[in-house]
Amino acid sequence: MQTINPRHLLPHSFNQTVYGVETLDPDFVKSISEHGVREAIVATSTTIDGIQALYILSGHRRVAAAIEIGRETVPYRLEQDQGLLWQQQYLLEANKQRVKTPEQ
């Protein structure tokens, strides 16, 4: 499995559009600190708002927690970009299990 510095991964803007600015649960951060990131972050290489980068499709909270505790690497998987609609659908599907507010 590939690893990457979590600071090299940018949050996808659609994630904030859907879920807003999130605060990390302290127990979640503690779990990442004690056990690491167990499930690979999924990212794609694309351009958003004129910035070419690796954007997170799945794992925004895991990346934020890893950065908060100073982890230098996280496991990740790169998916070939298939366009903005595909990115948005991927992000929604990856968060299907997540408890959501009515707005989300």
RAZIQUI-V962631 format. One record per residue. N is the residue number from 1. RES is the residue in one small letter. PSI is psi in whole degrees, -180 to 180 (999 if undefined). BURIAL is # if it has 24 or more other C-alpha atoms within 12 Angstrom, else .. Layout:
n={N,N}
res={RES,RES}
psi={PSI,PSI}
burial={BURIAL,BURIAL}
This chain:
n={1,2,3,4,5,6,7,8,9,10,11,12,13,14,15,16,17,18,19,20,21,22,23,24,25,26,27,28,29,30,31,32,33,34,35,36,37,38,39,40,41,42,43,44,45,46,47,48,49,50,51,52,53,54,55,56,57,58,59,60,61,62,63,64,65,66,67,68,69,70,71,72,73,74,75,76,77,78,79,80,81,82,83,84,85,86,87,88,89,90,91,92,93,94,95,96,97,98,99,100,101,102,103,104}
res={m,q,t,i,n,p,r,h,l,l,p,h,s,f,n,q,t,v,y,g,v,e,t,l,d,p,d,f,v,k,s,i,s,e,h,g,v,r,e,a,i,v,a,t,s,t,t,i,d,g,i,q,a,l,y,i,l,s,g,h,r,r,v,a,a,a,i,e,i,g,r,e,t,v,p,y,r,l,e,q,d,q,g,l,l,w,q,q,q,y,l,l,e,a,n,k,q,r,v,k,t,p,e,q}
psi={141,152,161,153,126,-22,-12,-1,130,145,142,133,-29,-30,-46,-34,-43,-46,-7,-171,122,149,144,136,128,-35,-35,-45,-42,-42,-43,-38,-43,-35,-9,-177,113,-27,132,141,140,128,164,148,116,177,125,129,39,6,114,125,180,115,139,130,-32,124,21,-46,-37,-42,-45,-41,-43,-41,-43,-38,0,21,140,-18,151,152,144,160,133,125,140,129,134,22,166,-45,-43,-44,-47,-42,-41,-47,-43,-44,-38,-20,20,-38,-13,138,129,154,165,-35,-34,999}
burial={.,.,.,#,.,#,#,#,#,#,#,#,.,#,#,.,.,.,#,.,.,.,.,.,.,.,.,.,#,.,.,#,#,.,.,#,#,.,.,#,#,#,#,#,#,#,.,.,.,.,.,.,.,#,#,#,#,#,#,#,#,#,#,#,#,#,#,.,#,.,#,.,#,#,#,#,#,#,.,.,.,.,.,.,.,.,#,#,.,#,#,#,.,.,.,.,.,.,.,.,.,.,.,.}
